[in-house]
């Protein structure tokens, strides 16, 4: 156990003052109503990450798209927004006080299965679930009384950042929205929480599991692959910039030349291919992400796809199920190893069929 401060760290007063200036009385109503406790009282330890700070915490400055954020005291109440940072914090032993609610692949409450498993194993109090929305739900975040907001894989705008940073120290993404490499999500969260060494070890452990899976399937090595998502109205191809594709490369696959040759430049991580051109997407293996078995069956029966060599040869692999799709879209500190075995086994039959 690291040494702890002998007295409670009370950061609520300056935060309320900043909120009053930036957000006005309407937003202040939530935290002011909720904060009736004696600031000198001993903490109850119920919040994510505990309520005592470590004397060993070293101040850190994190550069990001909207400037830099200096964190000079160990965060005691962490709120996350976006994807991946929640899992990184939980994996590093800090359960946030509030995290985004999920619907795709989540349980009825809004937790992803790997999150629920990790939180249950930690014995910590479950985080508050923030409403799913395009913009951060400011009043809900204020009510959580954070001293750190992690949005380092998100789509927040500069205006969002300015509002969030009036609530607490806020870390945004390094360059572009929704494009932070999953490994960098983990290292940045580790830096912000004063757990850089633990983050490095976590990455080493995750990489070791992926390497072990690749070693157990040498038949993956050098096989060309194209990863796609198909719905009744569109055929999407993921580019090498997408974390899903990078994960396939970690397993030993090589991105098929046709993926680059057909790229329309529509997006940094995917493009849409017309049904008239799908037969040009050649590869040893075609990997499709489908929500359920019904969708998979519909795809297999689609006449437009019968022209694809992979369909004819039986070298189509499918990752079926919202949770499993989410576990690599993109991977997180918790999700990648959670779904690794199922993901790998879904590829085996198609690779074997490729000969």
FITOR-344425 format. One record per residue (C-alpha): z, y, x; residue in three letters; residue number from 1. Coordinates in nm, 4 decimals, padded with zeros to 6 digits. Example, Ala and Ser with C-alpha at 12.3 -4.5 7.8 and 13.67 -1.06 7.14 Angstrom:
2
+----------+----------+----------+-----+-----+
!       c3 !       c2 !       c1 ! res !   n !
+----------+----------+----------+-----+-----+
!  00.7800 ! -00.4500 !  01.2300 ! Ala !   1 !
!  00.7140 ! -00.1060 !  01.3670 ! Ser !   2 !
+----------+----------+----------+-----+-----+
//
This chain:
355
+----------+----------+----------+-----+-----+
!       c3 !       c2 !       c1 ! res !   n !
+----------+----------+----------+-----+-----+
!  00.0000 !  00.0000 !  00.0000 ! Unk !   1 !
! -00.0870 !  00.3432 !  00.1453 ! Unk !   2 !
!  00.1861 !  00.6096 !  00.1524 ! Unk !   3 !
!  00.2063 !  00.8212 ! -00.1631 ! Unk !   4 !
!  00.3090 !  01.1765 ! -00.2225 ! Unk !   5 !
!  00.6705 !  01.2148 ! -00.3135 ! Unk !   6 !
!  00.5931 !  01.4505 ! -00.5996 ! Unk !   7 !
!  00.3396 !  01.4438 ! -00.8789 ! Unk !   8 !
!  00.0114 !  01.6186 ! -00.8039 ! Unk !   9 !
! -00.0490 !  01.8621 ! -01.0888 ! Unk !  10 !
! -00.4069 !  01.9906 ! -01.0901 ! Unk !  11 !
! -00.4302 !  02.0706 ! -01.4613 ! Unk !  12 !
! -00.3390 !  02.4415 ! -01.4505 ! Unk !  13 !
! -00.6192 !  02.5677 ! -01.2235 ! Unk !  14 !
! -00.8688 !  02.3469 ! -01.4004 ! Unk !  15 !
! -00.7770 !  02.4967 ! -01.7377 ! Unk !  16 !
! -00.8151 !  02.8435 ! -01.5933 ! Unk !  17 !
! -01.1665 !  02.7678 ! -01.4743 ! Unk !  18 !
! -01.2525 !  02.6133 ! -01.8078 ! Unk !  19 !
! -01.1356 !  02.9220 ! -01.9887 ! Unk !  20 !
! -01.3707 !  03.1369 ! -01.7866 ! Unk !  21 !
! -01.6690 !  02.9053 ! -01.8069 ! Unk !  22 !
! -01.6618 !  02.7288 ! -02.1388 ! Unk !  23 !
! -01.4542 !  02.9414 ! -02.3719 ! Unk !  24 !
! -01.1803 !  02.8730 ! -02.6199 ! Unk !  25 !
! -01.3743 !  02.6219 ! -02.8285 ! Unk !  26 !
! -01.3999 !  02.3720 ! -02.5450 ! Unk !  27 !
! -01.0494 !  02.4469 ! -02.4241 ! Unk !  28 !
! -00.9012 !  02.3335 ! -02.7553 ! Unk !  29 !
! -00.9307 !  01.9670 ! -02.6644 ! Unk !  30 !
! -00.7471 !  01.9614 ! -02.3309 ! Unk !  31 !
! -00.4869 !  02.2167 ! -02.4329 ! Unk !  32 !
! -00.3917 !  02.0133 ! -02.7358 ! Unk !  33 !
! -00.3729 !  01.6989 ! -02.5285 ! Unk !  34 !
! -00.1676 !  01.8345 ! -02.2407 ! Unk !  35 !
!  00.1856 !  01.8670 ! -02.3643 ! Unk !  36 !
!  00.3527 !  01.6691 ! -02.0888 ! Unk !  37 !
!  00.6010 !  01.8146 ! -01.8441 ! Unk !  38 !
!  00.4083 !  01.8797 ! -01.5200 ! Unk !  39 !
!  00.7154 !  01.7804 ! -01.3190 ! Unk !  40 !
!  00.7521 !  01.4440 ! -01.4910 ! Unk !  41 !
!  00.6834 !  01.1237 ! -01.2988 ! Unk !  42 !
!  00.3394 !  00.9714 ! -01.3712 ! Unk !  43 !
!  00.3162 !  00.6562 ! -01.5771 ! Unk !  44 !
!  00.0446 !  00.5009 ! -01.3618 ! Unk !  45 !
! -00.1718 !  00.4186 ! -01.6618 ! Unk !  46 !
! -00.4804 !  00.6144 ! -01.5599 ! Unk !  47 !
! -00.7651 !  00.4613 ! -01.3646 ! Unk !  48 !
! -00.6907 !  00.4708 ! -00.9931 ! Unk !  49 !
! -00.3220 !  00.5400 ! -01.0518 ! Unk !  50 !
! -00.1427 !  00.8743 ! -01.0715 ! Unk !  51 !
! -00.0296 !  00.9118 ! -00.7129 ! Unk !  52 !
! -00.2485 !  01.0253 ! -00.4263 ! Unk !  53 !
! -00.2628 !  00.8896 ! -00.0747 ! Unk !  54 !
! -00.1410 !  01.0999 !  00.2158 ! Unk !  55 !
! -00.4181 !  00.9395 !  00.4224 ! Unk !  56 !
! -00.7049 !  01.0870 !  00.2186 ! Unk !  57 !
! -00.9381 !  01.2960 !  00.4331 ! Unk !  58 !
! -01.1357 !  01.5821 !  00.2817 ! Unk !  59 !
! -01.5059 !  01.5104 !  00.2399 ! Unk !  60 !
! -01.8085 !  01.7241 !  00.1583 ! Unk !  61 !
! -02.0939 !  01.5569 ! -00.0289 ! Unk !  62 !
! -02.4376 !  01.7178 ! -00.0310 ! Unk !  63 !
! -02.6499 !  01.6787 ! -00.3428 ! Unk !  64 !
! -02.9418 !  01.8292 ! -00.5322 ! Unk !  65 !
! -02.7396 !  02.1272 ! -00.6575 ! Unk !  66 !
! -02.5549 !  02.2135 ! -00.3386 ! Unk !  67 !
! -02.2434 !  02.0504 ! -00.2006 ! Unk !  68 !
! -01.9075 !  01.9394 ! -00.3347 ! Unk !  69 !
! -01.5919 !  01.9451 ! -00.1267 ! Unk !  70 !
! -01.3248 !  01.6975 ! -00.2285 ! Unk !  71 !
! -01.0051 !  01.7882 ! -00.0483 ! Unk !  72 !
! -00.7526 !  01.5721 ! -00.2352 ! Unk !  73 !
! -00.7668 !  01.2098 ! -00.3389 ! Unk !  74 !
! -00.9104 !  01.1890 ! -00.6920 ! Unk !  75 !
! -00.6567 !  01.0579 ! -00.9392 ! Unk !  76 !
! -00.8556 !  01.0770 ! -01.2621 ! Unk !  77 !
! -01.2225 !  00.9907 ! -01.2236 ! Unk !  78 !
! -01.4919 !  01.0309 ! -01.4893 ! Unk !  79 !
! -01.8402 !  00.8877 ! -01.4403 ! Unk !  80 !
! -02.1709 !  00.9800 ! -01.6004 ! Unk !  81 !
! -02.5041 !  00.8059 ! -01.5643 ! Unk !  82 !
! -02.5493 !  00.4552 ! -01.4251 ! Unk !  83 !
! -02.3930 !  00.2644 ! -01.1386 ! Unk !  84 !
! -02.1130 !  00.4985 ! -01.0335 ! Unk !  85 !
! -01.8743 !  00.3435 ! -01.2874 ! Unk !  86 !
! -01.9346 ! -00.0006 ! -01.1404 ! Unk !  87 !
! -01.9029 !  00.1220 ! -00.7832 ! Unk !  88 !
! -01.5666 !  00.2836 ! -00.8564 ! Unk !  89 !
! -01.4367 ! -00.0272 ! -01.0373 ! Unk !  90 !
! -01.5558 ! -00.2520 ! -00.7547 ! Unk !  91 !
! -01.3691 ! -00.0291 ! -00.5091 ! Unk !  92 !
! -01.0460 ! -00.0652 ! -00.7055 ! Unk !  93 !
! -01.0557 !  00.2625 ! -00.8999 ! Unk !  94 !
! -01.1015 !  00.2174 ! -01.2749 ! Unk !  95 !
! -01.2230 !  00.5540 ! -01.4114 ! Unk !  96 !
! -01.0450 !  00.7175 ! -01.7037 ! Unk !  97 !
! -01.3795 !  00.7616 ! -01.8823 ! Unk !  98 !
! -01.7239 !  00.6050 ! -01.8407 ! Unk !  99 !
! -02.0500 !  00.6184 ! -02.0396 ! Unk ! 100 !
! -02.0816 !  00.3915 ! -02.3409 ! Unk ! 101 !
! -02.3763 !  00.1532 ! -02.3294 ! Unk ! 102 !
! -02.5762 ! -00.0090 ! -02.6061 ! Unk ! 103 !
! -02.8554 ! -00.2012 ! -02.4339 ! Unk ! 104 !
! -02.7063 ! -00.5284 ! -02.3105 ! Unk ! 105 !
! -02.3495 ! -00.4214 ! -02.3817 ! Unk ! 106 !
! -02.0764 ! -00.5729 ! -02.5984 ! Unk ! 107 !
! -01.9777 ! -00.4309 ! -02.9365 ! Unk ! 108 !
! -01.7483 ! -00.1744 ! -02.7785 ! Unk ! 109 !
! -02.0049 ! -00.0508 ! -02.5308 ! Unk ! 110 !
! -01.8983 ! -00.2150 ! -02.2042 ! Unk ! 111 !
! -02.1467 ! -00.4072 ! -01.9933 ! Unk ! 112 !
! -02.0271 ! -00.7678 ! -01.9488 ! Unk ! 113 !
! -01.9645 ! -00.7327 ! -01.5761 ! Unk ! 114 !
! -01.7619 ! -00.4161 ! -01.6384 ! Unk ! 115 !
! -01.5410 ! -00.5870 ! -01.8939 ! Unk ! 116 !
! -01.4834 ! -00.8840 ! -01.6655 ! Unk ! 117 !
! -01.3903 ! -00.6633 ! -01.3699 ! Unk ! 118 !
! -01.1620 ! -00.4371 ! -01.5743 ! Unk ! 119 !
! -00.9863 ! -00.7375 ! -01.7277 ! Unk ! 120 !
! -00.9396 ! -00.8894 ! -01.3818 ! Unk ! 121 !
! -00.7939 ! -00.5642 ! -01.2473 ! Unk ! 122 !
! -00.5313 ! -00.5392 ! -01.5215 ! Unk ! 123 !
! -00.6046 ! -00.1674 ! -01.5510 ! Unk ! 124 !
! -00.6230 !  00.0279 ! -01.8735 ! Unk ! 125 !
! -00.9702 !  00.0304 ! -02.0261 ! Unk ! 126 !
! -01.1585 !  00.3578 ! -01.9740 ! Unk ! 127 !
! -01.2475 !  00.5848 ! -02.2611 ! Unk ! 128 !
! -01.6125 !  00.5370 ! -02.3543 ! Unk ! 129 !
! -01.8159 !  00.8575 ! -02.3576 ! Unk ! 130 !
! -02.0759 !  00.9018 ! -02.6300 ! Unk ! 131 !
! -02.4287 !  00.8009 ! -02.5345 ! Unk ! 132 !
! -02.6380 !  01.1151 ! -02.5188 ! Unk ! 133 !
! -02.9017 !  01.2882 ! -02.3105 ! Unk ! 134 !
! -02.6485 !  01.5520 ! -02.2093 ! Unk ! 135 !
! -02.2920 !  01.4955 ! -02.0891 ! Unk ! 136 !
! -02.0432 !  01.5178 ! -02.3802 ! Unk ! 137 !
! -01.8405 !  01.8065 ! -02.2419 ! Unk ! 138 !
! -01.5538 !  01.8014 ! -02.4898 ! Unk ! 139 !
! -01.4956 !  01.4301 ! -02.4348 ! Unk ! 140 !
! -01.5035 !  01.4765 ! -02.0588 ! Unk ! 141 !
! -01.2587 !  01.7660 ! -02.0813 ! Unk ! 142 !
! -01.0256 !  01.5522 ! -02.2909 ! Unk ! 143 !
! -01.0179 !  01.2930 ! -02.0113 ! Unk ! 144 !
! -00.8787 !  01.5610 ! -01.7745 ! Unk ! 145 !
! -01.0722 !  01.4490 ! -01.4671 ! Unk ! 146 !
! -01.0276 !  01.5770 ! -01.1170 ! Unk ! 147 !
! -01.3593 !  01.4214 ! -01.0118 ! Unk ! 148 !
! -01.6850 !  01.3640 ! -01.2001 ! Unk ! 149 !
! -01.9337 !  01.1226 ! -01.0468 ! Unk ! 150 !
! -02.2917 !  01.1714 ! -01.1696 ! Unk ! 151 !
! -02.4723 !  01.0596 ! -00.8559 ! Unk ! 152 !
! -02.7199 !  00.8406 ! -01.0458 ! Unk ! 153 !
! -02.7930 !  01.0412 ! -01.3587 ! Unk ! 154 !
! -03.0288 !  01.2875 ! -01.5195 ! Unk ! 155 !
! -02.8023 !  01.5926 ! -01.5337 ! Unk ! 156 !
! -02.9690 !  01.9301 ! -01.5072 ! Unk ! 157 !
! -02.8497 !  02.2180 ! -01.2943 ! Unk ! 158 !
! -02.7080 !  02.3764 ! -01.6111 ! Unk ! 159 !
! -02.5179 !  02.0542 ! -01.6834 ! Unk ! 160 !
! -02.3892 !  02.0517 ! -01.3277 ! Unk ! 161 !
! -02.2617 !  02.4084 ! -01.3528 ! Unk ! 162 !
! -02.0669 !  02.3224 ! -01.6678 ! Unk ! 163 !
! -01.9301 !  01.9978 ! -01.5284 ! Unk ! 164 !
! -01.8237 !  02.1590 ! -01.2027 ! Unk ! 165 !
! -01.6110 !  02.4040 ! -01.4005 ! Unk ! 166 !
! -01.4206 !  02.1053 ! -01.5362 ! Unk ! 167 !
! -01.3715 !  01.9240 ! -01.2058 ! Unk ! 168 !
! -01.5344 !  01.8571 ! -00.8703 ! Unk ! 169 !
! -01.8744 !  01.7080 ! -00.9585 ! Unk ! 170 !
! -02.1103 !  01.5011 ! -00.7458 ! Unk ! 171 !
! -02.4752 !  01.5007 ! -00.8541 ! Unk ! 172 !
! -02.7693 !  01.2924 ! -00.7292 ! Unk ! 173 !
! -02.9045 !  01.3591 ! -00.3782 ! Unk ! 174 !
! -03.2629 !  01.4546 ! -00.4646 ! Unk ! 175 !
! -03.4271 !  01.3594 ! -00.7928 ! Unk ! 176 !
! -03.2720 !  01.2517 ! -01.1254 ! Unk ! 177 !
! -03.2460 !  00.8785 ! -01.1876 ! Unk ! 178 !
! -03.3737 !  00.7905 ! -00.8407 ! Unk ! 179 !
! -03.0693 !  00.7356 ! -00.6182 ! Unk ! 180 !
! -03.0989 !  00.4027 ! -00.4318 ! Unk ! 181 !
! -02.8331 !  00.1638 ! -00.5610 ! Unk ! 182 !
! -02.6819 !  00.1190 ! -00.2157 ! Unk ! 183 !
! -02.6467 !  00.4956 ! -00.1800 ! Unk ! 184 !
! -02.4702 !  00.5101 ! -00.5171 ! Unk ! 185 !
! -02.2041 !  00.2809 ! -00.3716 ! Unk ! 186 !
! -02.1664 !  00.4638 ! -00.0401 ! Unk ! 187 !
! -02.1440 !  00.8045 ! -00.2085 ! Unk ! 188 !
! -01.8775 !  00.6826 ! -00.4499 ! Unk ! 189 !
! -01.6918 !  00.5324 ! -00.1548 ! Unk ! 190 !
! -01.7020 !  00.8655 !  00.0295 ! Unk ! 191 !
! -01.5834 !  01.0582 ! -00.2751 ! Unk ! 192 !
! -01.2909 !  00.8233 ! -00.3348 ! Unk ! 193 !
! -01.1856 !  00.8101 !  00.0293 ! Unk ! 194 !
! -01.2975 !  00.4461 !  00.0478 ! Unk ! 195 !
! -01.5945 !  00.4623 !  00.2836 ! Unk ! 196 !
! -01.4876 !  00.1528 !  00.4791 ! Unk ! 197 !
! -01.4310 ! -00.0439 !  00.1595 ! Unk ! 198 !
! -01.7758 !  00.0624 !  00.0323 ! Unk ! 199 !
! -01.9388 ! -00.0572 !  00.3536 ! Unk ! 200 !
! -01.7624 ! -00.3929 !  00.3192 ! Unk ! 201 !
! -01.8626 ! -00.4161 ! -00.0465 ! Unk ! 202 !
! -02.2284 ! -00.3660 !  00.0427 ! Unk ! 203 !
! -02.2004 ! -00.6232 !  00.3189 ! Unk ! 204 !
! -02.0566 ! -00.8733 !  00.0715 ! Unk ! 205 !
! -02.3260 ! -00.8077 ! -00.1901 ! Unk ! 206 !
! -02.6039 ! -00.8295 !  00.0674 ! Unk ! 207 !
! -02.4574 ! -01.1563 !  00.1939 ! Unk ! 208 !
! -02.4772 ! -01.3083 ! -00.1553 ! Unk ! 209 !
! -02.8382 ! -01.1988 ! -00.1966 ! Unk ! 210 !
! -02.9246 ! -01.3300 !  00.1505 ! Unk ! 211 !
! -02.7617 ! -01.6624 !  00.0648 ! Unk ! 212 !
! -02.9705 ! -01.6854 ! -00.2523 ! Unk ! 213 !
! -03.2861 ! -01.6118 ! -00.0553 ! Unk ! 214 !
! -03.1931 ! -01.8720 !  00.2072 ! Unk ! 215 !
! -03.1375 ! -02.1304 ! -00.0666 ! Unk ! 216 !
! -03.4926 ! -02.0687 ! -00.1910 ! Unk ! 217 !
! -03.7239 ! -02.0525 !  00.1091 ! Unk ! 218 !
! -04.0133 ! -02.1107 ! -00.1311 ! Unk ! 219 !
! -03.9816 ! -01.7410 ! -00.2313 ! Unk ! 220 !
! -04.0661 ! -01.6195 !  00.1193 ! Unk ! 221 !
! -04.4030 ! -01.4472 !  00.1341 ! Unk ! 222 !
! -04.4990 ! -01.5183 ! -00.2259 ! Unk ! 223 !
! -04.6717 ! -01.2197 ! -00.3835 ! Unk ! 224 !
! -04.5211 ! -01.0886 ! -00.7045 ! Unk ! 225 !
! -04.5818 ! -00.8263 ! -00.9700 ! Unk ! 226 !
! -04.2964 ! -00.7171 ! -01.1964 ! Unk ! 227 !
! -04.3803 ! -00.5943 ! -01.5446 ! Unk ! 228 !
! -04.2327 ! -00.5021 ! -01.8803 ! Unk ! 229 !
! -04.4399 ! -00.5748 ! -02.1879 ! Unk ! 230 !
! -04.4000 ! -00.4568 ! -02.5449 ! Unk ! 231 !
! -04.6419 ! -00.4646 ! -02.8400 ! Unk ! 232 !
! -04.7805 ! -00.1252 ! -02.7458 ! Unk ! 233 !
! -04.7815 ! -00.1114 ! -02.3676 ! Unk ! 234 !
! -04.7957 ! -00.3044 ! -02.0418 ! Unk ! 235 !
! -04.5795 ! -00.1445 ! -01.7721 ! Unk ! 236 !
! -04.5981 ! -00.2287 ! -01.4019 ! Unk ! 237 !
! -04.3088 ! -00.1496 ! -01.1677 ! Unk ! 238 !
! -04.3982 !  00.0014 ! -00.8306 ! Unk ! 239 !
! -04.2388 ! -00.0704 ! -00.4906 ! Unk ! 240 !
! -04.0221 !  00.2399 ! -00.5385 ! Unk ! 241 !
! -03.8373 !  00.0729 ! -00.8258 ! Unk ! 242 !
! -03.5029 ! -00.0978 ! -00.7450 ! Unk ! 243 !
! -03.6120 ! -00.4055 ! -00.9412 ! Unk ! 244 !
! -03.9001 ! -00.4550 ! -00.7011 ! Unk ! 245 !
! -03.6868 ! -00.3829 ! -00.3950 ! Unk ! 246 !
! -03.4465 ! -00.6535 ! -00.5077 ! Unk ! 247 !
! -03.7357 ! -00.9015 ! -00.5302 ! Unk ! 248 !
! -03.8271 ! -00.8127 ! -00.1727 ! Unk ! 249 !
! -03.4670 ! -00.8819 ! -00.0707 ! Unk ! 250 !
! -03.5142 ! -01.2325 ! -00.2126 ! Unk ! 251 !
! -03.8188 ! -01.2866 !  00.0099 ! Unk ! 252 !
! -04.1072 ! -01.1915 ! -00.2180 ! Unk ! 253 !
! -04.3925 ! -00.9606 ! -00.1157 ! Unk ! 254 !
! -04.5281 ! -00.7011 ! -00.3576 ! Unk ! 255 !
! -04.8834 ! -00.7948 ! -00.4550 ! Unk ! 256 !
! -05.1552 ! -00.5637 ! -00.3231 ! Unk ! 257 !
! -05.2847 ! -00.5198 ! -00.6773 ! Unk ! 258 !
! -04.9654 ! -00.3350 ! -00.7745 ! Unk ! 259 !
! -05.0564 ! -00.0496 ! -00.5407 ! Unk ! 260 !
! -05.4296 ! -00.0719 ! -00.6015 ! Unk ! 261 !
! -05.3937 ! -00.0183 ! -00.9774 ! Unk ! 262 !
! -05.1227 !  00.2480 ! -00.9576 ! Unk ! 263 !
! -05.2124 !  00.5457 ! -01.1779 ! Unk ! 264 !
! -04.9465 !  00.7743 ! -01.0343 ! Unk ! 265 !
! -04.7937 !  00.8082 ! -01.3773 ! Unk ! 266 !
! -04.4386 !  00.7901 ! -01.2418 ! Unk ! 267 !
! -04.2561 !  00.7248 ! -00.9184 ! Unk ! 268 !
! -04.1354 !  00.3835 ! -01.0318 ! Unk ! 269 !
! -04.3794 !  00.2501 ! -01.2937 ! Unk ! 270 !
! -04.7199 !  00.2959 ! -01.4489 ! Unk ! 271 !
! -04.8925 !  00.1844 ! -01.7675 ! Unk ! 272 !
! -05.1821 ! -00.0587 ! -01.7451 ! Unk ! 273 !
! -05.4340 ! -00.0926 ! -02.0266 ! Unk ! 274 !
! -05.4798 ! -00.4383 ! -02.1767 ! Unk ! 275 !
! -05.8437 ! -00.4274 ! -02.0639 ! Unk ! 276 !
! -05.7298 ! -00.4199 ! -01.7005 ! Unk ! 277 !
! -05.4347 ! -00.6590 ! -01.6953 ! Unk ! 278 !
! -05.6470 ! -00.9356 ! -01.5444 ! Unk ! 279 !
! -05.6820 ! -00.7187 ! -01.2327 ! Unk ! 280 !
! -05.3064 ! -00.7416 ! -01.1703 ! Unk ! 281 !
! -05.3265 ! -01.0497 ! -00.9518 ! Unk ! 282 !
! -05.0278 ! -01.2122 ! -00.7786 ! Unk ! 283 !
! -04.8819 ! -01.5534 ! -00.7029 ! Unk ! 284 !
! -04.6079 ! -01.4869 ! -00.9584 ! Unk ! 285 !
! -04.5875 ! -01.2483 ! -01.2525 ! Unk ! 286 !
! -04.2323 ! -01.1532 ! -01.3485 ! Unk ! 287 !
! -04.1744 ! -01.0088 ! -01.6946 ! Unk ! 288 !
! -03.8538 ! -00.8610 ! -01.8348 ! Unk ! 289 !
! -03.8101 ! -00.9440 ! -02.2038 ! Unk ! 290 !
! -03.5250 ! -00.8732 ! -02.4426 ! Unk ! 291 !
! -03.5170 ! -01.2148 ! -02.6114 ! Unk ! 292 !
! -03.6979 ! -01.5441 ! -02.6530 ! Unk ! 293 !
! -03.8963 ! -01.4217 ! -02.9537 ! Unk ! 294 !
! -04.0497 ! -01.1425 ! -02.7475 ! Unk ! 295 !
! -04.1232 ! -01.3918 ! -02.4720 ! Unk ! 296 !
! -04.3057 ! -01.6195 ! -02.7159 ! Unk ! 297 !
! -04.5037 ! -01.3260 ! -02.8566 ! Unk ! 298 !
! -04.6145 ! -01.2296 ! -02.5080 ! Unk ! 299 !
! -04.7224 ! -01.5833 ! -02.4278 ! Unk ! 300 !
! -04.9351 ! -01.5902 ! -02.7435 ! Unk ! 301 !
! -05.0946 ! -01.2482 ! -02.6918 ! Unk ! 302 !
! -05.4728 ! -01.2987 ! -02.6587 ! Unk ! 303 !
! -05.5023 ! -00.9897 ! -02.4402 ! Unk ! 304 !
! -05.2857 ! -01.1508 ! -02.1752 ! Unk ! 305 !
! -05.4669 ! -01.4834 ! -02.1700 ! Unk ! 306 !
! -05.7169 ! -01.3363 ! -01.9258 ! Unk ! 307 !
! -05.4455 ! -01.3068 ! -01.6611 ! Unk ! 308 !
! -05.4685 ! -01.5727 ! -01.3928 ! Unk ! 309 !
! -05.0894 ! -01.6091 ! -01.3839 ! Unk ! 310 !
! -05.0816 ! -01.6922 ! -01.7553 ! Unk ! 311 !
! -05.3562 ! -01.9492 ! -01.7118 ! Unk ! 312 !
! -05.1820 ! -02.1061 ! -01.4101 ! Unk ! 313 !
! -04.8343 ! -02.1073 ! -01.5633 ! Unk ! 314 !
! -04.6898 ! -01.8850 ! -01.2902 ! Unk ! 315 !
! -04.5224 ! -01.6353 ! -01.5223 ! Unk ! 316 !
! -04.1454 ! -01.6018 ! -01.4833 ! Unk ! 317 !
! -03.9332 ! -01.4248 ! -01.7422 ! Unk ! 318 !
! -03.5923 ! -01.2646 ! -01.7186 ! Unk ! 319 !
! -03.4703 ! -01.2983 ! -02.0760 ! Unk ! 320 !
! -03.1822 ! -01.1028 ! -02.2276 ! Unk ! 321 !
! -03.0786 ! -00.7391 ! -02.2310 ! Unk ! 322 !
! -02.7734 ! -00.7927 ! -02.0110 ! Unk ! 323 !
! -02.9726 ! -00.9721 ! -01.7426 ! Unk ! 324 !
! -03.2444 ! -00.7081 ! -01.7509 ! Unk ! 325 !
! -02.9824 ! -00.4353 ! -01.7186 ! Unk ! 326 !
! -02.8151 ! -00.6131 ! -01.4286 ! Unk ! 327 !
! -03.1120 ! -00.5310 ! -01.2045 ! Unk ! 328 !
! -03.2321 ! -00.2099 ! -01.3712 ! Unk ! 329 !
! -03.1211 ! -00.0943 ! -01.1246 ! Unk ! 330 !
! -02.8591 ! -00.3193 ! -00.9627 ! Unk ! 331 !
! -02.5019 ! -00.1977 ! -00.9323 ! Unk ! 332 !
! -02.1991 ! -00.2943 ! -00.7273 ! Unk ! 333 !
! -02.0924 ! -00.5328 ! -01.0038 ! Unk ! 334 !
! -02.4093 ! -00.6281 ! -01.1881 ! Unk ! 335 !
! -02.6257 ! -00.7650 ! -00.9103 ! Unk ! 336 !
! -02.3978 ! -01.0543 ! -00.8195 ! Unk ! 337 !
! -02.3022 ! -01.1068 ! -01.1874 ! Unk ! 338 !
! -02.6588 ! -01.1943 ! -01.2850 ! Unk ! 339 !
! -02.7870 ! -01.3229 ! -00.9506 ! Unk ! 340 !
! -02.7822 ! -01.6972 ! -01.0199 ! Unk ! 341 !
! -02.9529 ! -01.6688 ! -01.3586 ! Unk ! 342 !
! -03.2114 ! -01.4270 ! -01.2207 ! Unk ! 343 !
! -03.2990 ! -01.6510 ! -00.9275 ! Unk ! 344 !
! -03.3235 ! -01.9639 ! -01.1404 ! Unk ! 345 !
! -03.5647 ! -01.7878 ! -01.3769 ! Unk ! 346 !
! -03.8075 ! -01.7461 ! -01.0865 ! Unk ! 347 !
! -03.8037 ! -02.1021 ! -00.9573 ! Unk ! 348 !
! -04.0393 ! -02.2724 ! -01.2088 ! Unk ! 349 !
! -04.3105 ! -02.0086 ! -01.1670 ! Unk ! 350 !
! -04.2942 ! -02.0292 ! -00.7875 ! Unk ! 351 !
! -04.3127 ! -02.4085 ! -00.8016 ! Unk ! 352 !
! -04.6137 ! -02.3865 ! -01.0336 ! Unk ! 353 !
! -04.7840 ! -02.1580 ! -00.7819 ! Unk ! 354 !
! -04.7828 ! -02.4552 ! -00.5423 ! Unk ! 355 !
+----------+----------+----------+-----+-----+
//
